Amino acid sequence: MAAPITGISSMATRQVLAELAAAYRERSGVAVEIESVGGVDAARRVAAGEAFDVVVLASDAIAKLEAAGAVVAGSAAPLVRSPVAIAVRADARRPDVSTEDALRQAVLDARTIGYSTGPSGTALLALFERWGVAETLRERVVQASPGVPVGTLVARGEVELGFQQYSELMHLAGITVLGPMPPGTEIVTTFAGAVCTASKQADAVRALLDFMRSPAAADAKRRHGMEPA
């Protein structure tokens, strides 16, 4: 029996990777075991040489790992495009977020705003800078700890308005997803997989990534709030 493929990913792709791993095992007989943690922690562990075969992270994080020699050069494979969505607590008022102006007003009206670590959170703060409201919001923005879904903070009432990958919000109880970011403010992260330099079964990982990029994986990606990359 082939050795399991071990991997690490950020939380945004946890559920879709679990479904694709199960499908790949059924198809190939090869087990795939992927640990999902905060993206910053995942990148740190791969950079430190921890013995993973595959890593799935935002494409810019994969590029940094490749530059550092922690993933095999040229092995990166774009897998999904993941949009950021907006959420409030299930029993809360639902502000209009259908246009850029409406979203800007909803943000200014919110007592607290939750956002995540990683590229989507950085992009949200850049949007606030572009709007000229970053200083106004400085005391109201709350960054979720790595690996903690922003939606969890929303459900607990710790933040009023939450922004995170739709894939991380759509399965959480206690919140209402208002929708995606409106036109002109969209934040979409491309997640890619790559072969870790520490892997001793690079060909097996490439076969897995080929499956994850194939049309056979597209429906699973859409079920989890993403689009094929």
N, C-alpha and C positions, 0 to 999 in steps of 0.2 A: 504494500500500500504506500502511495506517495506521502511524503511528509506534509503536514499542514503548512499552508502559507499564513504567516503571521503579519499583522499590520497594525498601524495606528492612524487615527484620523481625528479631525476636530468634531465637535458635537453636531454641527450643522448637517453632516452627511451620515450620521449614525444609523438612522432607520433605513435609508435607501441602501446603504452598504450591507446592512444585515440581510435585507431581502435579496440583494444581488449575490451575496455570499452563499445563501441557501440555494439559490437557483444554480449557481456555478457548481456547487457540490453535487447537486442532483444530476447535472449534465456531464460532469467530468470525473466525479468520484473523489475530487481533491477538496479537502476541508480548508476553509478560510476563516481565520480567527482574527477579528479586527477590534482593537480596543479604542474607544472613543473618549477623548478628554478635551480640555480646553486647547484651542489651536496653538497658543503660545507655548504651552507645556509640551504638546506633541512635537512641535518643531525643535524645542530644546532637547528633548530626549533623542530624537533622530540625529541632531547635530552632535550629540555626545557619543554617538556610536552604539546606542542600544540595539540589540539584535532583532531588528524587524526586517521583514522581507519587502513590505510595501508601505508607502505613506500616502495618504490622501489629505491634501490641504489646499487652501487658496493658492491660485497659480503663482502669485508673487512670493508666497512663502516657499513654495517648491523651487522657484528660481533661486532664492537665497540659499537653500540647502544644496542645490546643484553647484552654485558658485563656491560653496564651502567644501565641496567634495563629499557631502553626506548622502547624496543620491547619484545614481549613475548618469553621466552626461548623456543627453539625448533621449532619456527614457520617459520623460514627462508626457502624460497623455491627458488632455482635457476630457473631463467626464460629464460635468453638469454645470448649468448656469442657474444660480440660486438668487432670487430677488428678495429684497428686504420688504417686510410688511409692517403694519402698524396695529397695535392692540390696546384695548382698555379692559378693565375688569368687567366681568360678565354683567354685573348689576349697575354699571356706571353709565352716565350720559355718553352718547355716541357723537362726538364732534364731527363736523364735515371735514373730510380730508381729500375731497375729490379733485381739487385743483391746487396748484402751488400756493396761491394766495390763501386759500382756505386752510391748508396744512400749516402755513406760517402762522396764521392766527391761532390755530389749535395749539401749536407749540407754545406760543406766547401766553395763552390762557392756562396752560397746564401748570399745576403746582410743582410737579416733579416729572422728569423725563428719563426713562431708562434706555440704555444702549449697551452694546456688547463690546468685548475686546476684539481685536482683529480688524481686517480691512473694512468691514461694513460700518463698524463704529467710527473708524477714522474718517470714512466718507461722510457720515452723518455730521460729525463735528465740522467738517469742511463746508457742508451745506449751511450750517448755522453761521459760519464765518462769512460765506457769500451773501447771506441775508442781512448781515450786519447786526446779528442778535447774540453772538457768542458771549459777549461780556454780560449782557442782560440775563442770560441763562446760566451763567457759570455756577451759581449756588444751587441751581435746581436740577442739574444733570447728575445722574447716578449711573456709574459703570458697574455692570454685573461682574461678579468675580469670575475668573476663568472656569468654564465648565458649568456655570449656573445659568439656566435659561432666563432671559429677560422676562419672558412670560410668567415665570414663577414669581418674580418681584411684582408684576402687575396683579396676578391672582391674589397675592397676599395683601395688596393695597399699599405696598412700599413705594411704588411709582404709579403715576396716574396714566401716563402715555408711554408705551413701550415700542421700541424699534428693534427688530431682529430678522434674521432669515425666516421667510415664511415656513420653511421646512421645520423650524424649531418651534414655531408658534401653533401650527395647525393641529397638533395632537394634544395640546395642553387643555386641561379642564380649568374652568373658572375664569376664562377670558373670552372676549369677543374680538375677532380679527376684523378690523375696519376695512382692510383692503391693502393693495400694494401702494407703494409711493406713487403719487400722481405724476402725469407727464411733466418733464423738465426737472424732476428731482429723483428719478429712478436710481436705485443703488442695486447693482447686480454683481455678484461675485462668481467668478469661474473657479470651480474646484477641479484639481488635477491629481492624478495618481502617478507615482514614480517608483522605480526600483531602488531600494536602499542599498548603499554601498556595502553594508554589513551582510546582505543576503548571500546565501550560498546556492540559491536556486532562481537566478535571474530569469532564465527562460520560462520557468513556471509562472513567475510574476507577470512577464510580458503576455503570456497566454491569458491570464486572468484579466489584465487590463484591456486586451483585445475584446474579450467578452463584454466587459463593462462599457466599452465604447460602441458595441454593436447595436443594430436595430432591435435585437432581442431584449435589450435592457431598457429601451425607451419608455415603455409603459410604466415600469416600476418607478422610473425617475419622475414621471408626471404625477403618479399617485402620491408622491412625497413632496409635491409642491415645487418641482424643479423641471428644467428643460434639458434635453441632451445638448452637450457643448459642441 
